[in-house]
Amino acid sequence: MLTTRQNFMLLINKEVPEYVPTYNLFWAFNTPPFLRGERNEDGTGKDIFGVESAIDSGGINPPMPKTHDFILPDITKWRDVIKVPDISDIDESAWIDMAKESWDAHNPEKPFGGGTTFGFFQPLVAFMGFTDGLVACFEEPDEVKALMEYLCDFAVEAGKKYLYYYRPDFGFLGDDIAHEHNPFLSLAMFKDLMAPSWRRYYSIFVEAGLPVGHHNCGHFEEYLDELVDMGVSFWDPVQSSNDKLAIKEKFGRNLAMCGGLEQRFWNDDTPEEQVRAEFRALLDMLAPGGGFAIGEGVVTPGSNPNASDVQKQRIEWMADEYEQLKFSYYA
């Protein structure tokens, strides 16, 4: 039987896997230390640009950028405020040590991915806040594009080093640019303001022959043609506001969908029969022919020590269904 890593690599290289692959977003979090900023044990602190993060009043993790005291109130002043790190003095031995540290901490049976940017749209709204960030996209598009190019220059410079020294299984970019019902930007505005940086960043991995993935929550399907044209071969998490079946029929193995099961629609009284039935229905719809991976934590008992007793029980049920079904879809 193939390892998790071997099986997932078949998936994201657009081949038929041996069994239904599993996926974990944290496989893509192997990033150089100089991108981590100044973080406390709870994840709060400042990023490399000085944006502070906090845990919201409801205690929701992970920490998110503060929703006040923004560092960039005026997009036209970004050159005075936003400064990328200078990595010119990081020598070869330091890069080798950083890569070794990541690989030494990695389980070789799991995929190893990562990159050198935490997005382009997300930093914009972290710098300015959602309201002013979106207004800037309308009122000062040239300044927004200039800022995106500046951020991308750094991501590409660091990314080429990362690719050479870290030797990842795949490249990755996470840039949440959608909410539950719609993207934050129209497709035309996305193509004008954000897509060039996404494409240029992805190209360093694509041109090296590596698969690349993208993380984007929310309703994102309008952007998928652009994503596939950039060379992206997998996307997570595929939430219910997207037409999963239509996406499957359109892209097949050319764009693997990772996720698709949302426990937020269940409550503590959701019966076992419903949990098992919905899990089976999801696999029956998306697993045939390849192009789909289920969340690792959904089918791995004990993977979330903070889960409630109800959640732990659901994972036991779904893990049982997964073990029964995972070889059923491929010859």
C-alpha positions as a printed NumPy array, in Angstrom:
array([[  0.   ,   0.   ,   0.   ],
       [  1.299,   3.45 ,  -0.9  ],
       [  2.165,   5.905,   1.85 ],
       [  0.033,   8.989,   2.384],
       [  2.725,  11.002,   0.63 ],
       [  3.003,   8.714,  -2.387],
       [ -0.758,   8.544,  -2.795],
       [ -1.236,  12.297,  -2.48 ],
       [  1.514,  12.962,  -4.994],
       [ -0.326,  10.813,  -7.538],
       [ -3.393,  12.955,  -6.944],
       [ -1.729,  16.34 ,  -7.386],
       [  0.181,  15.119, -10.417],
       [ -3.23 ,  14.458, -12.01 ],
       [ -2.95 ,  10.674, -11.839],
       [ -5.336,   8.108, -10.37 ],
       [ -4.47 ,   7.378,  -6.731],
       [ -4.362,   3.926,  -5.182],
       [ -7.005,   4.857,  -2.608],
       [ -8.914,   8.006,  -1.627],
       [ -6.132,  10.398,  -0.573],
       [ -6.135,  12.387,   2.62 ],
       [ -5.029,  16.003,   2.886],
       [ -3.862,  18.361,   5.626],
       [ -3.287,  22.091,   5.142],
       [ -0.397,  21.952,   7.603],
       [  1.611,  19.893,   5.108],
       [  2.073,  23.2  ,   3.258],
       [  3.382,  25.149,   6.269],
       [  7.091,  24.464,   5.805],
       [  8.24 ,  28.055,   5.433],
       [ 11.601,  29.703,   6.215],
       [ 11.917,  31.106,   9.758],
       [ 12.454,  34.671,   8.53 ],
       [  8.813,  34.735,   7.403],
       [  7.4  ,  33.986,  10.851],
       [  7.707,  37.427,  12.413],
       [  7.731,  37.896,  16.182],
       [  5.28 ,  35.379,  17.611],
       [  4.233,  34.506,  21.129],
       [  3.439,  30.971,  22.245],
       [ -0.267,  31.511,  21.548],
       [  0.441,  32.729,  18.002],
       [ -0.197,  36.397,  18.679],
       [  2.459,  38.986,  17.961],
       [  3.638,  40.82 ,  14.859],
       [  4.241,  39.575,  11.333],
       [  7.242,  40.585,   9.232],
       [  5.504,  43.855,   8.288],
       [  4.548,  44.828,  11.829],
       [  0.875,  43.827,  11.627],
       [ -0.312,  42.706,  15.05 ],
       [ -2.452,  39.608,  15.498],
       [ -4.871,  38.843,  18.3  ],
       [ -7.274,  36.141,  19.423],
       [-10.81 ,  37.467,  19.086],
       [-13.147,  37.926,  22.033],
       [-14.716,  34.534,  21.349],
       [-11.342,  32.845,  21.71 ],
       [-11.293,  31.698,  18.089],
       [ -7.945,  30.458,  16.799],
       [ -5.755,  30.953,  14.912],
       [ -4.958,  34.554,  15.817],
       [ -5.975,  37.013,  13.117],
       [ -4.803,  40.545,  12.245],
       [ -6.253,  43.166,  14.551],
       [ -9.296,  44.966,  13.185],
       [ -8.125,  48.419,  14.257],
       [ -4.953,  50.523,  14.392],
       [ -4.026,  49.595,  10.832],
       [ -0.476,  50.303,   9.715],
       [ -1.423,  51.68 ,   6.271],
       [ -4.323,  54.147,   6.355],
       [ -3.409,  55.555,   2.909],
       [ -2.506,  53.194,   0.035],
       [ -0.494,  55.948,  -1.671],
       [  1.936,  55.906,   1.283],
       [  2.72 ,  52.178,   1.076],
       [  6.326,  52.786,  -0.034],
       [  7.009,  54.572,   3.263],
       [  5.352,  51.907,   5.426],
       [  5.675,  48.441,   3.889],
       [  9.178,  46.991,   3.886],
       [ 10.022,  43.383,   3.001],
       [ 12.924,  41.711,   4.844],
       [ 16.403,  41.945,   3.372],
       [ 17.5  ,  38.347,   2.824],
       [ 20.626,  39.125,   0.813],
       [ 22.874,  38.286,   3.772],
       [ 21.418,  34.785,   4.289],
       [ 24.261,  32.605,   3.025],
       [ 24.155,  29.088,   1.637],
       [ 24.949,  27.397,   4.926],
       [ 22.028,  29.195,   6.608],
       [ 19.635,  28.095,   3.876],
       [ 20.887,  24.519,   4.21 ],
       [ 20.393,  24.641,   7.987],
       [ 16.843,  26.032,   7.646],
       [ 15.874,  23.344,   5.159],
       [ 17.431,  20.599,   7.296],
       [ 15.536,  21.795,  10.357],
       [ 12.238,  21.553,   8.488],
       [ 12.954,  18.149,   6.987],
       [ 14.235,  16.746,  10.297],
       [ 10.918,  17.677,  11.912],
       [  8.895,  16.222,   9.045],
       [  7.228,  12.817,   8.854],
       [  8.59 ,  11.346,   5.586],
       [  5.36 ,   9.442,   5.01 ],
       [  3.521,  12.767,   4.614],
       [  3.919,  15.293,   1.763],
       [  6.265,  18.23 ,   2.297],
       [  5.114,  21.51 ,   0.807],
       [  5.418,  25.204,   1.392],
       [  6.359,  28.553,  -0.006],
       [  7.51 ,  32.073,   0.756],
       [  4.374,  34.193,   0.87 ],
       [  1.204,  34.298,   2.906],
       [ -0.717,  35.827,   0.06 ],
       [ -1.246,  39.153,  -1.632],
       [ -4.858,  40.124,  -1.005],
       [ -4.688,  39.093,   2.647],
       [ -1.695,  41.319,   3.411],
       [ -3.476,  44.238,   1.734],
       [ -6.488,  43.988,   4.036],
       [ -4.253,  43.248,   7.016],
       [ -2.361,  46.478,   6.296],
       [ -5.482,  48.576,   5.694],
       [ -8.544,  46.728,   6.965],
       [-11.187,  45.238,   4.687],
       [-13.098,  48.452,   4.074],
       [-10.159,  50.661,   3.162],
       [ -8.386,  47.817,   1.369],
       [-11.35 ,  47.211,  -0.911],
       [-11.874,  50.938,  -1.429],
       [ -8.22 ,  51.193,  -2.475],
       [ -8.825,  48.512,  -5.098],
       [-11.525,  50.737,  -6.613],
       [ -9.984,  54.163,  -6.136],
       [ -6.24 ,  53.518,  -6.475],
       [ -5.792,  50.353,  -8.553],
       [ -2.37 ,  51.404,  -9.831],
       [ -1.075,  51.791,  -6.275],
       [ -2.517,  48.416,  -5.314],
       [ -0.839,  46.795,  -8.322],
       [  2.468,  48.442,  -7.456],
       [  2.247,  47.099,  -3.895],
       [  1.388,  43.62 ,  -5.174],
       [  4.401,  43.687,  -7.505],
       [  6.651,  44.733,  -4.628],
       [  5.4  ,  41.885,  -2.413],
       [  5.703,  39.453,  -5.296],
       [  9.274,  40.492,  -6.083],
       [ 10.254,  39.456,  -2.576],
       [  8.193,  36.242,  -2.635],
       [  9.804,  35.184,  -5.924],
       [ 13.333,  36.069,  -4.778],
       [ 12.88 ,  34.028,  -1.595],
       [ 10.88 ,  31.354,  -3.419],
       [ 13.7  ,  30.533,  -5.811],
       [ 16.033,  29.989,  -2.867],
       [ 13.37 ,  27.977,  -1.077],
       [ 12.846,  25.774,  -4.11 ],
       [ 16.564,  25.103,  -4.466],
       [ 17.379,  24.384,  -0.824],
       [ 14.164,  22.953,   0.597],
       [ 13.271,  20.694,  -2.362],
       [  9.547,  20.582,  -1.504],
       [  7.069,  18.113,  -2.973],
       [  4.824,  20.98 ,  -4.024],
       [  4.58 ,  24.756,  -3.993],
       [  1.757,  26.51 ,  -2.209],
       [ -0.052,  29.812,  -1.879],
       [ -2.85 ,  30.653,   0.526],
       [ -4.708,  33.88 ,  -0.151],
       [ -8.306,  33.939,   1.097],
       [-10.123,  36.257,  -1.276],
       [-13.732,  35.117,  -0.844],
       [-16.488,  34.87 ,   1.75 ],
       [-19.358,  32.42 ,   2.004],
       [-21.314,  33.637,  -1.014],
       [-18.978,  35.573,  -3.307],
       [-15.363,  36.566,  -3.893],
       [-14.37 ,  39.936,  -2.462],
       [-13.265,  41.135,  -5.91 ],
       [-14.997,  40.789,  -9.249],
       [-13.312,  38.434, -11.691],
       [-12.202,  41.403, -13.831],
       [-10.689,  43.177, -10.837],
       [ -9.013,  39.965,  -9.677],
       [ -7.427,  39.482, -13.109],
       [ -6.172,  43.06 , -13.061],
       [ -4.95 ,  43.404,  -9.468],
       [ -4.117,  40.   ,  -8.005],
       [ -3.794,  37.354, -10.712],
       [ -0.488,  38.659, -12.145],
       [  1.244,  38.204,  -8.767],
       [ -0.343,  34.804,  -8.168],
       [  0.738,  33.667, -11.63 ],
       [  4.302,  34.988, -11.326],
       [  4.746,  33.395,  -7.916],
       [  3.351,  30.034,  -8.99 ],
       [  5.539,  30.041, -12.089],
       [  8.735,  29.44 , -10.127],
       [  7.366,  26.051,  -9.025],
       [  5.538,  25.203, -12.246],
       [  8.628,  25.872, -14.357],
       [ 10.58 ,  23.546, -12.063],
       [  8.058,  20.787, -12.765],
       [  6.381,  20.804,  -9.345],
       [  2.633,  20.665,  -8.686],
       [  1.204,  23.68 ,  -6.893],
       [ -1.756,  24.107,  -4.589],
       [ -3.95 ,  26.954,  -3.441],
       [ -5.838,  27.562,  -0.201],
       [ -8.971,  29.666,  -0.441],
       [-12.018,  29.454,   1.786],
       [-15.473,  30.537,   0.689],
       [-17.224,  30.756,  -2.674],
       [-14.317,  30.661,  -5.092],
       [-15.426,  28.781,  -8.186],
       [-15.528,  31.845, -10.477],
       [-11.738,  32.049, -10.238],
       [-10.984,  28.396, -10.966],
       [-10.385,  28.749, -14.71 ],
       [ -7.713,  31.31 , -13.942],
       [ -6.257,  29.106, -11.231],
       [ -5.941,  26.074, -13.497],
       [ -4.439,  28.23 , -16.244],
       [ -1.733,  29.262, -13.748],
       [ -0.84 ,  25.599, -13.3  ],
       [ -2.573,  24.959,  -9.975],
       [ -3.487,  21.283,  -9.589],
       [ -5.193,  21.211,  -6.173],
       [ -7.353,  23.499,  -4.061],
       [ -8.574,  23.446,  -0.49 ],
       [-10.978,  23.686,   1.257],
       [-13.847,  23.034,  -1.14 ],
       [-16.72 ,  24.461,   0.872],
       [-20.41 ,  23.853,   0.311],
       [-21.103,  27.248,  -1.266],
       [-19.288,  25.98 ,  -4.373],
       [-20.933,  23.601,  -6.841],
       [-18.678,  20.646,  -6.126],
       [-20.242,  18.306,  -8.662],
       [-20.044,  20.86 , -11.479],
       [-16.407,  21.551, -10.631],
       [-15.684,  17.828, -10.627],
       [-17.325,  17.383, -14.026],
       [-15.536,  20.374, -15.518],
       [-11.981,  19.841, -14.284],
       [-11.76 ,  16.157, -13.374],
       [ -8.217,  15.292, -12.303],
       [ -6.865,  18.617, -13.602],
       [ -7.908,  20.282, -10.337],
       [ -8.045,  18.075,  -7.269],
       [-10.584,  19.206,  -4.679],
       [ -9.439,  18.779,  -1.081],
       [-12.006,  18.815,   1.696],
       [-15.687,  19.171,   0.946],
       [-17.087,  17.938,   4.271],
       [-18.352,  20.652,   6.591],
       [-19.249,  19.57 ,  10.08 ],
       [-20.552,  23.052,  10.884],
       [-23.898,  21.966,   9.448],
       [-24.208,  19.238,  12.059],
       [-25.156,  19.766,  15.681],
       [-24.72 ,  17.7  ,  18.804],
       [-27.922,  15.807,  18.023],
       [-27.039,  14.832,  14.441],
       [-27.517,  11.055,  14.373],
       [-24.858,   8.548,  13.417],
       [-26.844,   7.421,  10.381],
       [-26.855,  10.952,   8.937],
       [-23.127,  11.483,   9.544],
       [-22.234,   8.205,   7.854],
       [-24.672,   8.753,   4.978],
       [-23.406,  12.265,   4.196],
       [-19.798,  11.107,   4.36 ],
       [-20.491,   8.248,   1.945],
       [-22.43 ,  10.547,  -0.377],
       [-19.504,  12.97 ,  -0.554],
       [-17.043,  10.222,  -1.476],
       [-19.458,   8.687,  -3.977],
       [-19.824,  12.069,  -5.679],
       [-16.203,  13.258,  -5.746],
       [-13.849,  10.28 ,  -5.388],
       [-14.516,   8.324,  -8.631],
       [-11.785,   8.82 , -11.214],
       [ -9.499,  10.735,  -8.853],
       [ -9.319,  14.473,  -8.313],
       [-10.436,  14.404,  -4.672],
       [ -8.918,  14.16 ,  -1.18 ],
       [-10.684,  14.047,   2.162],
       [ -9.411,  15.999,   5.143],
       [ -6.916,  13.969,   7.154],
       [ -8.384,  15.042,  10.482],
       [-11.873,  13.943,   9.428],
       [-10.819,  10.286,   9.202],
       [ -8.022,  10.08 ,  11.783],
       [ -9.151,   9.352,  15.355],
       [ -7.054,  11.19 ,  17.914],
       [ -5.853,  13.802,  15.433],
       [ -7.54 ,  16.651,  17.302],
       [ -7.02 ,  16.438,  21.059],
       [ -9.148,  19.555,  21.518],
       [-12.196,  18.004,  19.852],
       [-15.329,  17.593,  21.915],
       [-16.601,  14.133,  22.763],
       [-19.262,  14.529,  20.062],
       [-16.663,  15.474,  17.456],
       [-14.432,  12.582,  18.46 ],
       [-17.332,  10.185,  18.03 ],
       [-18.082,  11.542,  14.562],
       [-14.461,  11.067,  13.548],
       [-14.691,   7.437,  14.678],
       [-17.756,   6.924,  12.475],
       [-16.213,   8.626,   9.454],
       [-12.922,   6.819,   9.902],
       [-14.832,   3.559,   9.837],
       [-16.622,   4.561,   6.622],
       [-13.335,   5.689,   5.075],
       [-11.603,   2.385,   5.798],
       [-14.495,   0.527,   4.191],
       [-14.633,   2.734,   1.106],
       [-11.182,   4.109,   0.354],
       [-10.197,   1.387,  -2.128],
       [-13.644,   1.186,  -3.747],
       [-13.231,   3.825,  -6.447],
       [-10.029,   2.835,  -8.25 ],
       [ -9.079,  -0.307, -10.151]])
